[in-house]
Amino acid sequence: MRATSARLTGGDAVADHPHLLHEGPTLLAPSPGRVTRPPRRLREPPRGNSVPMPDVIRLILDDHENFRTRFEELFAQRGNTQAANEIWLGLAARLEIHASAEEAHFYPALLQNVEGSEDETKDAIGDHDEIREGIRRSEAAEVGSDEWWAGIQDARDANDEHLAEEERDDIPDFLRVASVEFRQELGARYEQYFAEHPGGRGLSGEDKDPDAYVEANS
């Protein structure tokens, strides 16, 4: 696992942390030793479209802030099992959709456009698997029991580490090469993924082998 840094906090993640979003791929200097190449351009958004397309980074960061808020709300309900369970069911489903959407769209784009991103991608997929493991642990336990809460804590710890690493490494690396149009195209696909899997419908929640994932998506 990579060493974690102080996690980002606040309301609107992009507004509070504008350094994570830039209007072009050349505003940040490359990391030492990191070689980048221009992103593979997907289709351009329709010209004259009055509805702005979503930026995949904004969508990811919005989810990050939502996860932090929902975990805080969940643990504030330790004395109210019914309320805690209602929060956890929705949060667990969202965690899986988010991880699967990143695996379907964000991390393939990172691998294919940022050379040297294999290790950080493997680490991210491993984090997703640890989050899933915590969810499965809670699902196997009696609701409200110590074991149930232990599974939730496992998922929270893995998620906190993943968000901090993604915000420190993966997202800045991607922003160095990704144009606004490319990010918006990915954002549209990312949103569509959520629409296709409401409440996690159709997602297995199974772990992915990090090495096999990188090989298949590079």
Residue, then its C-alpha position, 0 to 999 in steps of 0.5 A: m500500500r502507498a503511504t497515505s497523506a492528509r485527506l481532502t475535506g470540505g463541501d464541493a470537492v472541486a470548488d474547495h480544491p481547485h488545484l485538482l481541476h485545470e482547463g488543459p493538459t499542460l498546466l501542471a509539470p509532469s512528476p519526476g520520472r513520469v512520462t505522459r502522452p496525449p489522451r486518446r481522443l473520443r468523440e467531441p461533445p456536440r457543438g452548441n449544446s447548451v447543457p454542459m457535459p459532466d467532468v469525470i473528475r468532478l463526478i468522482l470527487d463529488d462521490h468522495e465527499n459524499f462517502r465521507t459524509r455518509f460514513e460520518e452519519l452512519f457512525a453517528q447512528r451506532g445506537n440506532t440499528q435501524a437507521a444505521n442499517e438504512i444508511w449502510l445499505g445505500l452507502a454499500a451499494r454506492l461504493e460498489i457502483h463507484a468502484s465498478a464505474e472507475e474500473a470500467h472507465f477511469y482506470p482504463a483511461l489512466l492506464q492508456n494515457v499515463e505511462g508508468s501508471e500500472d502500479e498505482t492502478k494495481d493499488a487502486i484495484g486492490d483497494h476496491d477489493e478491500i472495500r468489497e471485502g469489508i462489505r461482504r464481512s458486514e453482509a455475513a453478520e447480524v445487523g447491529s452486531d460487533e461483527w457487522w460494525a467491524g465489516i463496516q469499519d474495514a470498508r471505511d478504512a480501505n475507502d479512506e486510504h483509497l480516496a486519499e491516494e486517488e486524490r494525491d496521485d491518480i487524479p493529478d496524473f490524469l489531469r496532466v494529460a486529459s483535455v476538458e473534452f476528454r474528461q467530459e466524454l468520460g463523465a458522460r459514460y461514467e454517469q450512464y454507468f450509474a444509470e444502468h446499475p441503479g442500486g448496484r443492480g447487475l453488479s457482482g461485487e466480486d474482487k478483481d485481480p489487479d495484475a490481470y486487470v492492468e494487463a487487460n486494460s493497458 
